Amino acid sequence: MLVPFPLQAKSRQLRPGDWNCFNCSFHNFASRLYCFKCNAENPNPGPQAGQGPPAQPFSHGDWMCPSCNFHNYSSRMHCKKC
């Protein structure tokens, strides 16, 4: 008999510099100047803010969401962000 493997809950602990958005409570990485979910500004940007990984270059078929300007890969039918 097969028994499902229990899923472990992901840790929601903040790392140094990470922040929860005051507007929507979304957990953002320290490198973000604006909330990934609602685009609210980071109220206390630290030295790591704005120093995230470089933007991914566009590949053939990638598209920008007209609502939120998020870069989506060509395989996506719906925006990952909104």
Order of alpha helices (4+ residues) and beta strands (2+ residues): beta-beta-beta-beta
